[in-house]
C-alpha cells in the first residue's frame, strides 16, 4: 500500500501479540471496557508523541459512519485525551465518513481495501500538518484510504497515532 509510505511518523501505545488464549477481538474488548487501562495507554501514547508535537497543526480522528451512533467512538475518545495532554487542537468534522461500509474486522485483508475505497471526505483543507488518530491499526486499509483522501487535497505532512498495533503488520 503506497499510501502507508506517506506517513511521516507512526506512533502506537501497545502492540497486540497473538496468544492461544486470547483473540484480538477479545483483547480489544477487554482493553476498551477498562477505563483505567484505556486512559493509561492513551497517556503512554501521548508521551511518545510529545517530542514531535510541534510538527502537527491538528489532530484528526478516524470518523465513524453516522448509522453506528450507539457504539462508543474510541478513536474520538482517544483523540480528546491526546489533545488535552499535548495541547494540540482536535477539530471534529475535518474528515467525515460518507460511505456505509461493513466492519473491516470481519473481512479478510484482501477485501478491506475495496470495501473502504472512497469512504471518506475532507471537509476542511486549511490544516496541512495532520496527526491522524485511531484506536487500532490492523490491515492499514482505513489509514491508507484516509491518506489518499488527504493527498488528493494536497495534504502530505501526515503522522498517525494509534492505541494498538496489531502485530501481523509490516509497518
N, C-alpha and C positions, 0 to 999 in steps of 0.2 A: 504494500500500500504506500504509494509515493507521498501521500499527504502526511503520514506519520513522520517522514524525514523532515518535514517543515517545522516540527516542534523545536523551539529554542531550548527550553528547559522542561524536564518532566520530573515532577515531584510525586512521591507516594508515601503514605504513612506506614503501611504494613503490606506484606506480601502473603497471599494465601498459598500455602503449600499443601497439596492434597494428602489426606490420610485415609486409611482404610475405614476409620470410624466416623468421619465427618465429611459430608459432601459440601461443595462450595455454597449451594443454596442454604443449607442448614447453618453453615459458618456465618454467612451474611445475615441471616435471620436473627441469629443469636447476637451478633455484633450490633445490629440496628435496634434490637429490643432492649439493650442495656445502655441507658442514657450516659452513665459514667464512662463506660468503655468507649462509646462513640465520641464523647467530648474529649477524653484523653487522647484518642487517636487524632482528632482534629487539632488539638494543641501540638502534638508531635509533628503533624504536617505543617502547621504554622511556623514552627521552629526551623524546619527545613527550607521553607520559603523565605524566611526573614532576611538572609543575606542578599537576596535578589529582588526584594520588594520594590526597589526604586526602578526596576525595569518594567513595571506594569502601570497602566493608567487605570485599569478597572478589572474587577473580577466578573466573569460571566458564568452562570451555572448552566449545565445541560438542562434544557427545558423538558418538562413532561407534556404530554398531549392532554388537553383540557378534559377529555372524557374520563380521565382517571383521577379526578379531584379527591376521591375518597381515600386515596393512598397518600402516605406521607412522602413528601418530596425530599429525599435525603440529600440530594445534591444541593438544594436550596438551603437546607438546614446546615450543611457543612459550610457553604459559602458565607452565611451570616456569621458563623464563628470566625472564619478566616478574616473576613472584612473587619470585624470588631478587633481582633487581636493584632492585625497588621496595619490598621488604619489605611486600607486601600478600599476605595468605594466599590460597592456592588450595586449595579443598576438592573433591576428586574425588567424584563421585556426587551432587552437589547437583541436577544435571539428568541425566536419562537419556533415551536414545532407545528408545522402546518399539515402534516400527513399522519393519519392514524396508521400505526404500524403494529404488527404483532410484537409481543415481548421478545426481545432478541435472545434472552437467556434460554428460551425454549427451542430456538432454531440452531441447526448446525452452523458452524462458522462459515461454510460455503454459501449459505443463503442469507446471511446477515447483511452483507453489503448491498445486495439488490433490494432487500426489504427496507433499508433505511435511506436508500437513494432519494434525493430531492425532498427530504423530510423537514428541512429547516429553512428559515428565512431570517435574514439580518434586518432589524428594524431601525437601527441607529448606527451609522457608519462613522461617527465622529471620533471614536476611540481607535487608536492604531496599535497600541501595545496591550494585548489582552492575555489574561490568565484564565483559561477555561477550567471550570471545576466540576467534577463528577464524583459520585460515591464509589464507583468501581470501574476499573478498566479491564475488560475481558478480551474480546477479539480485536478491538480497535476500530470496529465498523462505525460506531457512533462518533467517536472523536475524529476519525478520518473524514466523515461526511460533513461535520461541522467545520473542519479546517478547509475543506473545499468551498463551503459557503463563504467563509471569511475571505479566502483567497480571491474568489470571484469579485469581491468588493474592494480588493486592493489591500486587505489586511494580511500581512505576512509575519508580523512580530507576535508570535503566539507561543505561550507556555501552557502546560497542562498540569493540574494538581488533582490527584485522586486519593481517596481514603485507602482503598485496597487495590493492589495489583494482583491479578490472577496469574499464578506463576508460570503457566504454559506460554506466556507471551514471549515474543522475541524482541522486546524493546531494550 
